[in-house]
Amino acid sequence: MAEEKALIQNSYLKFIYELTDLKDKKNEKSLTPGFLTLTTKNLRLYPEKDNKPDESNAHTLNFDQITDVDRKVELWRKALGSTTIIPIHYNIENGEEKACLISTSHENAKKIKKFLCILLTNGKTIEFVSPFSKGGKILLDKKPVEGNISLKKNNLVLSAEWLGKKQTETIDLSNLDDFDINLQEKGVSSLKLKYQKDGTLISTLITANKSLISFIGSYVGLISDSKAVESESLELDERQFMLVQMMYTSDIDAEMATEMLGISEQELQGLVDDLLSKEVLRISGDDEYELTEKGTKHIVEQMKKNLQ
């Protein structure tokens, strides 16, 4: 059995160990000053006593009890402030769900959530389809395979045995174009990751139970947020935007582009030249162009805004 290691030792914060009614906005429990220790086996919360952890009143959460590390709960005014609140949902012996709240600095909250997501995810069994889509087209001939998942810093690694061969897909979470999470109370939940590979937009689909998908989704969100940068302001006219959008969602050639935009090849080249100067496109070969990271981020942001 692997030796237990402390990943976070006696981190000072405030907490409420047990919310008895997750829907009670008038819950009068107050935050208790205390300490958190996170090991490779469990999470422990200690009330403060004489500026030290009161080990005689420790609250221990084993990982098999935890069902969610970021699902929001109704908070009352006294629990709010400049810190971040982490809701941790867990089951007790009779299967009833409870939640504890941890209040700490924004940076410490990210650190705790990242560690928890890794510990609650790594080595777990999932099903995945990779690639699920390519160039905007779903690959109907690709079937799900059962495998394992692991989170390693900025990477999500999927591995499986398929026809006697090891299949591995490593996804750089810091360079995702987008991701979609679908949580279901009953049946399987799913997470779809969209990213560029060899100049083509592809997606990988992961399916598992609700809790596991929630842990993975929380980690993906944390990495995406921490790596997000302010995109440079871009001014694209309607035709430029339509061209970039078409390039993002599917593979197109010059003939398709001119037909869909209703312009001549000369006008299309003018659009392309302008997008090259704005670093939205780059040359990838003879008369071939692809979206840059800057162009991809811009179109994703604009498409999200249009859906709101």
Secondary structure, DSSP 8 states (H G I E B T S, - for coil): -----EEEEEEEEEEEEEES-TT-TT-----EEEEEEEESSEEEEEEEETTEE-GGG-EEEEGGGEEESS------GGG-SSSEEEEEEEE-TTS-EEEEEEEE-HHHHHHHHHHHHHHHHTT-EEEEEEEEEETTEE-TT---EEEEEEEETTEEEEEEEETTEEEEEEEEGGG-SEEEEE--SSS-EEEEEEEEETTEEEEEEEEE-HHHHHHHHHHHHHHHHHH----------HHHHHHHHHHHHS---HHHHHHHHT--HHHHHHHHHHHHHTTSEEEEETTEEEE-HHHHHHHHHHHHHHH-
